[in-house]
């Protein structure tokens, strides 16, 4: 999937608002009118299809950059993969206070190029019916997501979430919880905090967790949270992952020309293999082939120049693969 931050780097002159860094129809041999005559019937028009090819070019450039850097850098994927909120085997009921939300504060420390991935939540309570799991940004006090789950009294119910939350070189601070209008079973932050489960927080080098409640009538901000000894029957499976996307967004100006030439190559490829047997396609098939090769060669040149000048950030997620000098040459 193409990164949102790279949308608009390459545009079509005469189609967008003129805010793109480069334009695909500035390349020699690219004619929107000719392409409109050559595209297949299932495509609406040239502008729509070129926009799709630009997105495809962005995705291919992303993959090529990451693939080429693997030989030079160790690009870590997972920093941590764990569960917060552990069910206990004594089935102790934790009375809840109506009018409050109960759940977990999840904070990712100020570390660049990280993203928090919430894979699933589980709920263990004494209630049968619909429950809304809500995720708040405690920095802005805003509701990010509402995920409905159907609770079953006395049973652990699992709900896939598959949501990503990006740091963007800022601290991530979330509250994940639900309206506590019913009782739940005791859930501790870690597997066995202690016999009484009185510890309300847990931290490691990158993350901080706290069992908390939040009154309904106050903003969802950190200062309004009240510490709890457990997580209110809520268990969260998460992973802390490295996000290479953030670095690609930082160098989007350097990626503009490679994306441009990759788009040009894709356009010529489509022109060459068009199913429309009109004059544009038949008369210029050889030109399309030559231009496709020219654009591809220019793409490889620009990418190799990028790698020669690219400096990777000093981060937990990136480290040099070794002391041996390496040169990256795309195939």
TORKOL-4160 file (C-alpha; in steps of 0.2 Angstrom, whole numbers, padded with zeros to 4 digits, m for minus):
331
<pt num="1" X="0000" Y="0000" Z="0000"/>
<pt num="2" X="0007" Y="0017" Z="m0005"/>
<pt num="3" X="0011" Y="0029" Z="0009"/>
<pt num="4" X="m0001" Y="0044" Z="0011"/>
<pt num="5" X="0014" Y="0056" Z="0013"/>
<pt num="6" X="0020" Y="0051" Z="m0004"/>
<pt num="7" X="0003" Y="0055" Z="m0012"/>
<pt num="8" X="0005" Y="0071" Z="m0023"/>
<pt num="9" X="0024" Y="0069" Z="m0025"/>
<pt num="10" X="0020" Y="0065" Z="m0043"/>
<pt num="11" X="0005" Y="0072" Z="m0052"/>
<pt num="12" X="m0003" Y="0075" Z="m0069"/>
<pt num="13" X="m0001" Y="0093" Z="m0076"/>
<pt num="14" X="m0018" Y="0100" Z="m0080"/>
<pt num="15" X="m0027" Y="0088" Z="m0068"/>
<pt num="16" X="m0021" Y="0092" Z="m0050"/>
<pt num="17" X="m0020" Y="0109" Z="m0041"/>
<pt num="18" X="m0002" Y="0111" Z="m0046"/>
<pt num="19" X="0006" Y="0106" Z="m0029"/>
<pt num="20" X="0015" Y="0091" Z="m0035"/>
<pt num="21" X="0034" Y="0091" Z="m0035"/>
<pt num="22" X="0035" Y="0083" Z="m0052"/>
<pt num="23" X="0023" Y="0079" Z="m0066"/>
<pt num="24" X="0022" Y="0063" Z="m0076"/>
<pt num="25" X="0017" Y="0072" Z="m0092"/>
<pt num="26" X="0033" Y="0082" Z="m0092"/>
<pt num="27" X="0042" Y="0066" Z="m0097"/>
<pt num="28" X="0046" Y="0065" Z="m0116"/>
<pt num="29" X="0034" Y="0054" Z="m0125"/>
<pt num="30" X="0021" Y="0055" Z="m0112"/>
<pt num="31" X="0004" Y="0061" Z="m0119"/>
<pt num="32" X="m0012" Y="0060" Z="m0109"/>
<pt num="33" X="m0022" Y="0061" Z="m0125"/>
<pt num="34" X="m0013" Y="0047" Z="m0133"/>
<pt num="35" X="m0014" Y="0037" Z="m0117"/>
<pt num="36" X="m0032" Y="0040" Z="m0116"/>
<pt num="37" X="m0034" Y="0032" Z="m0133"/>
<pt num="38" X="m0023" Y="0017" Z="m0128"/>
<pt num="39" X="m0030" Y="0011" Z="m0111"/>
<pt num="40" X="m0041" Y="m0004" Z="m0110"/>
<pt num="41" X="m0060" Y="m0002" Z="m0110"/>
<pt num="42" X="m0062" Y="m0006" Z="m0092"/>
<pt num="43" X="m0052" Y="0010" Z="m0087"/>
<pt num="44" X="m0063" Y="0025" Z="m0085"/>
<pt num="45" X="m0050" Y="0038" Z="m0092"/>
<pt num="46" X="m0032" Y="0042" Z="m0094"/>
<pt num="47" X="m0031" Y="0053" Z="m0078"/>
<pt num="48" X="m0039" Y="0039" Z="m0067"/>
<pt num="49" X="m0027" Y="0026" Z="m0074"/>
<pt num="50" X="m0012" Y="0037" Z="m0072"/>
<pt num="51" X="m0016" Y="0040" Z="m0054"/>
<pt num="52" X="m0017" Y="0021" Z="m0051"/>
<pt num="53" X="0000" Y="0019" Z="m0060"/>
<pt num="54" X="0007" Y="0032" Z="m0049"/>
<pt num="55" X="0001" Y="0023" Z="m0033"/>
<pt num="56" X="0008" Y="0007" Z="m0040"/>
<pt num="57" X="0025" Y="0016" Z="m0044"/>
<pt num="58" X="0025" Y="0022" Z="m0026"/>
<pt num="59" X="0023" Y="0005" Z="m0019"/>
<pt num="60" X="0036" Y="m0003" Z="m0030"/>
<pt num="61" X="0049" Y="0011" Z="m0025"/>
<pt num="62" X="0045" Y="0008" Z="m0006"/>
<pt num="63" X="0048" Y="m0011" Z="m0009"/>
<pt num="64" X="0064" Y="m0008" Z="m0019"/>
<pt num="65" X="0071" Y="0004" Z="m0006"/>
<pt num="66" X="0068" Y="m0007" Z="0009"/>
<pt num="67" X="0075" Y="m0022" Z="m0001"/>
<pt num="68" X="0091" Y="m0013" Z="m0006"/>
<pt num="69" X="0094" Y="m0007" Z="0012"/>
<pt num="70" X="0093" Y="m0025" Z="0019"/>
<pt num="71" X="0111" Y="m0029" Z="0014"/>
<pt num="72" X="0118" Y="m0013" Z="0022"/>
<pt num="73" X="0107" Y="m0011" Z="0037"/>
<pt num="74" X="0099" Y="m0022" Z="0050"/>
<pt num="75" X="0081" Y="m0016" Z="0049"/>
<pt num="76" X="0072" Y="m0023" Z="0064"/>
<pt num="77" X="0054" Y="m0027" Z="0063"/>
<pt num="78" X="0048" Y="m0032" Z="0081"/>
<pt num="79" X="0055" Y="m0023" Z="0097"/>
<pt num="80" X="0042" Y="m0032" Z="0108"/>
<pt num="81" X="0027" Y="m0044" Z="0106"/>
<pt num="82" X="0017" Y="m0047" Z="0122"/>
<pt num="83" X="0001" Y="m0047" Z="0131"/>
<pt num="84" X="m0005" Y="m0035" Z="0144"/>
<pt num="85" X="m0019" Y="m0040" Z="0156"/>
<pt num="86" X="m0018" Y="m0058" Z="0162"/>
<pt num="87" X="m0033" Y="m0068" Z="0167"/>
<pt num="88" X="m0031" Y="m0077" Z="0184"/>
<pt num="89" X="m0037" Y="m0095" Z="0188"/>
<pt num="90" X="m0046" Y="m0090" Z="0205"/>
<pt num="91" X="m0060" Y="m0082" Z="0195"/>
<pt num="92" X="m0061" Y="m0067" Z="0208"/>
<pt num="93" X="m0074" Y="m0055" Z="0203"/>
<pt num="94" X="m0069" Y="m0036" Z="0203"/>
<pt num="95" X="m0084" Y="m0025" Z="0206"/>
<pt num="96" X="m0085" Y="m0010" Z="0194"/>
<pt num="97" X="m0091" Y="0007" Z="0197"/>
<pt num="98" X="m0105" Y="0013" Z="0186"/>
<pt num="99" X="m0102" Y="0029" Z="0177"/>
<pt num="100" X="m0084" Y="0025" Z="0174"/>
<pt num="101" X="m0074" Y="0018" Z="0160"/>
<pt num="102" X="m0061" Y="0004" Z="0165"/>
<pt num="103" X="m0046" Y="m0002" Z="0156"/>
<pt num="104" X="m0027" Y="0001" Z="0152"/>
<pt num="105" X="m0016" Y="0016" Z="0149"/>
<pt num="106" X="m0003" Y="0011" Z="0136"/>
<pt num="107" X="0012" Y="0023" Z="0133"/>
<pt num="108" X="0026" Y="0021" Z="0121"/>
<pt num="109" X="0041" Y="0032" Z="0126"/>
<pt num="110" X="0049" Y="0045" Z="0115"/>
<pt num="111" X="0057" Y="0034" Z="0103"/>
<pt num="112" X="0057" Y="0038" Z="0084"/>
<pt num="113" X="0052" Y="0026" Z="0070"/>
<pt num="114" X="0040" Y="0015" Z="0081"/>
<pt num="115" X="0022" Y="0010" Z="0079"/>
<pt num="116" X="0011" Y="0001" Z="0091"/>
<pt num="117" X="0001" Y="m0013" Z="0083"/>
<pt num="118" X="m0015" Y="m0019" Z="0093"/>
<pt num="119" X="m0018" Y="m0036" Z="0087"/>
<pt num="120" X="m0033" Y="m0041" Z="0098"/>
<pt num="121" X="m0042" Y="m0038" Z="0114"/>
<pt num="122" X="m0051" Y="m0051" Z="0126"/>
<pt num="123" X="m0064" Y="m0047" Z="0138"/>
<pt num="124" X="m0069" Y="m0058" Z="0153"/>
<pt num="125" X="m0084" Y="m0052" Z="0163"/>
<pt num="126" X="m0101" Y="m0056" Z="0171"/>
<pt num="127" X="m0111" Y="m0049" Z="0157"/>
<pt num="128" X="m0119" Y="m0055" Z="0141"/>
<pt num="129" X="m0122" Y="m0042" Z="0128"/>
<pt num="130" X="m0114" Y="m0028" Z="0117"/>
<pt num="131" X="m0099" Y="m0019" Z="0123"/>
<pt num="132" X="m0089" Y="m0005" Z="0115"/>
<pt num="133" X="m0071" Y="m0005" Z="0117"/>
<pt num="134" X="m0064" Y="0013" Z="0115"/>
<pt num="135" X="m0047" Y="0019" Z="0111"/>
<pt num="136" X="m0043" Y="0037" Z="0116"/>
<pt num="137" X="m0028" Y="0048" Z="0112"/>
<pt num="138" X="m0023" Y="0054" Z="0130"/>
<pt num="139" X="m0012" Y="0068" Z="0123"/>
<pt num="140" X="m0027" Y="0076" Z="0113"/>
<pt num="141" X="m0041" Y="0069" Z="0123"/>
<pt num="142" X="m0049" Y="0062" Z="0107"/>
<pt num="143" X="m0058" Y="0046" Z="0103"/>
<pt num="144" X="m0048" Y="0036" Z="0090"/>
<pt num="145" X="m0058" Y="0020" Z="0088"/>
<pt num="146" X="m0073" Y="0012" Z="0094"/>
<pt num="147" X="m0073" Y="m0007" Z="0092"/>
<pt num="148" X="m0089" Y="m0017" Z="0097"/>
<pt num="149" X="m0088" Y="m0034" Z="0105"/>
<pt num="150" X="m0101" Y="m0046" Z="0111"/>
<pt num="151" X="m0098" Y="m0051" Z="0129"/>
<pt num="152" X="m0103" Y="m0068" Z="0136"/>
<pt num="153" X="m0105" Y="m0070" Z="0155"/>
<pt num="154" X="m0091" Y="m0081" Z="0162"/>
<pt num="155" X="m0082" Y="m0083" Z="0145"/>
<pt num="156" X="m0067" Y="m0075" Z="0138"/>
<pt num="157" X="m0072" Y="m0067" Z="0122"/>
<pt num="158" X="m0059" Y="m0063" Z="0109"/>
<pt num="159" X="m0060" Y="m0048" Z="0096"/>
<pt num="160" X="m0047" Y="m0045" Z="0082"/>
<pt num="161" X="m0043" Y="m0027" Z="0080"/>
<pt num="162" X="m0027" Y="m0025" Z="0069"/>
<pt num="163" X="m0025" Y="m0007" Z="0072"/>
<pt num="164" X="m0009" Y="0003" Z="0070"/>
<pt num="165" X="m0004" Y="0019" Z="0080"/>
<pt num="166" X="0011" Y="0028" Z="0074"/>
<pt num="167" X="0023" Y="0038" Z="0085"/>
<pt num="168" X="0029" Y="0050" Z="0071"/>
<pt num="169" X="0044" Y="0054" Z="0083"/>
<pt num="170" X="0031" Y="0058" Z="0097"/>
<pt num="171" X="0026" Y="0049" Z="0112"/>
<pt num="172" X="0011" Y="0038" Z="0110"/>
<pt num="173" X="m0001" Y="0038" Z="0125"/>
<pt num="174" X="m0018" Y="0029" Z="0124"/>
<pt num="175" X="m0032" Y="0023" Z="0135"/>
<pt num="176" X="m0041" Y="0007" Z="0130"/>
<pt num="177" X="m0056" Y="0003" Z="0140"/>
<pt num="178" X="m0075" Y="0001" Z="0141"/>
<pt num="179" X="m0090" Y="0007" Z="0151"/>
<pt num="180" X="m0089" Y="m0002" Z="0167"/>
<pt num="181" X="m0108" Y="m0005" Z="0170"/>
<pt num="182" X="m0105" Y="m0023" Z="0175"/>
<pt num="183" X="m0093" Y="m0033" Z="0185"/>
<pt num="184" X="m0078" Y="m0042" Z="0178"/>
<pt num="185" X="m0066" Y="m0055" Z="0183"/>
<pt num="186" X="m0049" Y="m0050" Z="0190"/>
<pt num="187" X="m0035" Y="m0047" Z="0177"/>
<pt num="188" X="m0018" Y="m0042" Z="0182"/>
<pt num="189" X="m0006" Y="m0032" Z="0171"/>
<pt num="190" X="0007" Y="m0046" Z="0171"/>
<pt num="191" X="0005" Y="m0064" Z="0173"/>
<pt num="192" X="0007" Y="m0064" Z="0192"/>
<pt num="193" X="0011" Y="m0047" Z="0199"/>
<pt num="194" X="0009" Y="m0053" Z="0216"/>
<pt num="195" X="m0004" Y="m0064" Z="0226"/>
<pt num="196" X="m0015" Y="m0049" Z="0229"/>
<pt num="197" X="m0013" Y="m0041" Z="0212"/>
<pt num="198" X="m0011" Y="m0023" Z="0220"/>
<pt num="199" X="0002" Y="m0017" Z="0208"/>
<pt num="200" X="m0006" Y="m0004" Z="0196"/>
<pt num="201" X="0008" Y="m0001" Z="0184"/>
<pt num="202" X="0021" Y="m0010" Z="0173"/>
<pt num="203" X="0035" Y="m0003" Z="0163"/>
<pt num="204" X="0050" Y="m0008" Z="0152"/>
<pt num="205" X="0063" Y="0001" Z="0142"/>
<pt num="206" X="0050" Y="0007" Z="0129"/>
<pt num="207" X="0033" Y="0005" Z="0136"/>
<pt num="208" X="0023" Y="0009" Z="0151"/>
<pt num="209" X="0006" Y="0001" Z="0156"/>
<pt num="210" X="m0006" Y="0005" Z="0170"/>
<pt num="211" X="m0023" Y="m0002" Z="0175"/>
<pt num="212" X="m0034" Y="0014" Z="0176"/>
<pt num="213" X="m0052" Y="0020" Z="0176"/>
<pt num="214" X="m0059" Y="0036" Z="0169"/>
<pt num="215" X="m0075" Y="0045" Z="0174"/>
<pt num="216" X="m0088" Y="0048" Z="0160"/>
<pt num="217" X="m0090" Y="0066" Z="0164"/>
<pt num="218" X="m0071" Y="0071" Z="0161"/>
<pt num="219" X="m0060" Y="0073" Z="0146"/>
<pt num="220" X="m0049" Y="0058" Z="0141"/>
<pt num="221" X="m0033" Y="0065" Z="0147"/>
<pt num="222" X="m0019" Y="0058" Z="0157"/>
<pt num="223" X="m0022" Y="0069" Z="0172"/>
<pt num="224" X="m0040" Y="0062" Z="0174"/>
<pt num="225" X="m0035" Y="0044" Z="0175"/>
<pt num="226" X="m0036" Y="0035" Z="0191"/>
<pt num="227" X="m0025" Y="0020" Z="0195"/>
<pt num="228" X="m0032" Y="0002" Z="0197"/>
<pt num="229" X="m0025" Y="m0014" Z="0203"/>
<pt num="230" X="m0030" Y="m0023" Z="0187"/>
<pt num="231" X="m0037" Y="m0021" Z="0170"/>
<pt num="232" X="m0055" Y="m0024" Z="0173"/>
<pt num="233" X="m0056" Y="m0040" Z="0163"/>
<pt num="234" X="m0048" Y="m0033" Z="0148"/>
<pt num="235" X="m0032" Y="m0042" Z="0140"/>
<pt num="236" X="m0023" Y="m0034" Z="0125"/>
<pt num="237" X="m0012" Y="m0043" Z="0113"/>
<pt num="238" X="0001" Y="m0030" Z="0105"/>
<pt num="239" X="0017" Y="m0028" Z="0097"/>
<pt num="240" X="0029" Y="m0014" Z="0096"/>
<pt num="241" X="0036" Y="m0013" Z="0078"/>
<pt num="242" X="0048" Y="m0003" Z="0069"/>
<pt num="243" X="0041" Y="0009" Z="0055"/>
<pt num="244" X="0052" Y="0012" Z="0040"/>
<pt num="245" X="0038" Y="0022" Z="0033"/>
<pt num="246" X="0042" Y="0037" Z="0043"/>
<pt num="247" X="0059" Y="0038" Z="0036"/>
<pt num="248" X="0053" Y="0036" Z="0018"/>
<pt num="249" X="0041" Y="0051" Z="0022"/>
<pt num="250" X="0056" Y="0061" Z="0028"/>
<pt num="251" X="0065" Y="0059" Z="0011"/>
<pt num="252" X="0050" Y="0060" Z="0000"/>
<pt num="253" X="0059" Y="0074" Z="m0010"/>
<pt num="254" X="0073" Y="0062" Z="m0014"/>
<pt num="255" X="0060" Y="0049" Z="m0020"/>
<pt num="256" X="0051" Y="0061" Z="m0032"/>
<pt num="257" X="0062" Y="0057" Z="m0047"/>
<pt num="258" X="0063" Y="0038" Z="m0045"/>
<pt num="259" X="0044" Y="0038" Z="m0043"/>
<pt num="260" X="0042" Y="0049" Z="m0058"/>
<pt num="261" X="0053" Y="0037" Z="m0069"/>
<pt num="262" X="0045" Y="0022" Z="m0062"/>
<pt num="263" X="0028" Y="0029" Z="m0067"/>
<pt num="264" X="0034" Y="0033" Z="m0084"/>
<pt num="265" X="0040" Y="0015" Z="m0087"/>
<pt num="266" X="0023" Y="0008" Z="m0081"/>
<pt num="267" X="0014" Y="0020" Z="m0093"/>
<pt num="268" X="0024" Y="0014" Z="m0108"/>
<pt num="269" X="0022" Y="m0004" Z="m0103"/>
<pt num="270" X="0003" Y="m0002" Z="m0103"/>
<pt num="271" X="0004" Y="0007" Z="m0120"/>
<pt num="272" X="0015" Y="m0007" Z="m0127"/>
<pt num="273" X="0003" Y="m0021" Z="m0121"/>
<pt num="274" X="m0013" Y="m0011" Z="m0125"/>
<pt num="275" X="m0028" Y="m0022" Z="m0132"/>
<pt num="276" X="m0034" Y="m0007" Z="m0142"/>
<pt num="277" X="m0028" Y="m0009" Z="m0160"/>
<pt num="278" X="m0029" Y="0009" Z="m0165"/>
<pt num="279" X="m0016" Y="0020" Z="m0174"/>
<pt num="280" X="m0007" Y="0026" Z="m0158"/>
<pt num="281" X="m0004" Y="0009" Z="m0152"/>
<pt num="282" X="0001" Y="0001" Z="m0169"/>
<pt num="283" X="0011" Y="0015" Z="m0175"/>
<pt num="284" X="0022" Y="0018" Z="m0160"/>
<pt num="285" X="0024" Y="0001" Z="m0152"/>
<pt num="286" X="0043" Y="0002" Z="m0155"/>
<pt num="287" X="0044" Y="0019" Z="m0147"/>
<pt num="288" X="0034" Y="0013" Z="m0132"/>
<pt num="289" X="0046" Y="m0001" Z="m0130"/>
<pt num="290" X="0061" Y="0011" Z="m0131"/>
<pt num="291" X="0054" Y="0024" Z="m0119"/>
<pt num="292" X="0050" Y="0010" Z="m0107"/>
<pt num="293" X="0068" Y="0004" Z="m0107"/>
<pt num="294" X="0074" Y="0023" Z="m0106"/>
<pt num="295" X="0063" Y="0027" Z="m0091"/>
<pt num="296" X="0068" Y="0010" Z="m0082"/>
<pt num="297" X="0086" Y="0014" Z="m0084"/>
<pt num="298" X="0084" Y="0032" Z="m0078"/>
<pt num="299" X="0075" Y="0025" Z="m0063"/>
<pt num="300" X="0089" Y="0013" Z="m0059"/>
<pt num="301" X="0101" Y="0027" Z="m0060"/>
<pt num="302" X="0091" Y="0038" Z="m0049"/>
<pt num="303" X="0089" Y="0025" Z="m0036"/>
<pt num="304" X="0108" Y="0021" Z="m0035"/>
<pt num="305" X="0111" Y="0039" Z="m0033"/>
<pt num="306" X="0099" Y="0039" Z="m0019"/>
<pt num="307" X="0107" Y="0025" Z="m0010"/>
<pt num="308" X="0124" Y="0033" Z="m0012"/>
<pt num="309" X="0118" Y="0049" Z="m0003"/>
<pt num="310" X="0106" Y="0041" Z="0009"/>
<pt num="311" X="0111" Y="0042" Z="0028"/>
<pt num="312" X="0101" Y="0031" Z="0039"/>
<pt num="313" X="0095" Y="0039" Z="0056"/>
<pt num="314" X="0102" Y="0034" Z="0072"/>
<pt num="315" X="0088" Y="0023" Z="0080"/>
<pt num="316" X="0083" Y="0008" Z="0089"/>
<pt num="317" X="0076" Y="0001" Z="0073"/>
<pt num="318" X="0091" Y="0003" Z="0061"/>
<pt num="319" X="0109" Y="m0002" Z="0064"/>
<pt num="320" X="0124" Y="m0006" Z="0052"/>
<pt num="321" X="0125" Y="m0024" Z="0046"/>
<pt num="322" X="0144" Y="m0024" Z="0047"/>
<pt num="323" X="0160" Y="m0015" Z="0044"/>
<pt num="324" X="0162" Y="m0022" Z="0027"/>
<pt num="325" X="0159" Y="m0009" Z="0013"/>
<pt num="326" X="0144" Y="m0013" Z="0002"/>
<pt num="327" X="0137" Y="m0005" Z="m0013"/>
<pt num="328" X="0119" Y="m0006" Z="m0018"/>
<pt num="329" X="0115" Y="m0009" Z="m0036"/>
<pt num="330" X="0097" Y="m0013" Z="m0041"/>
<pt num="331" X="0095" Y="m0027" Z="m0054"/>
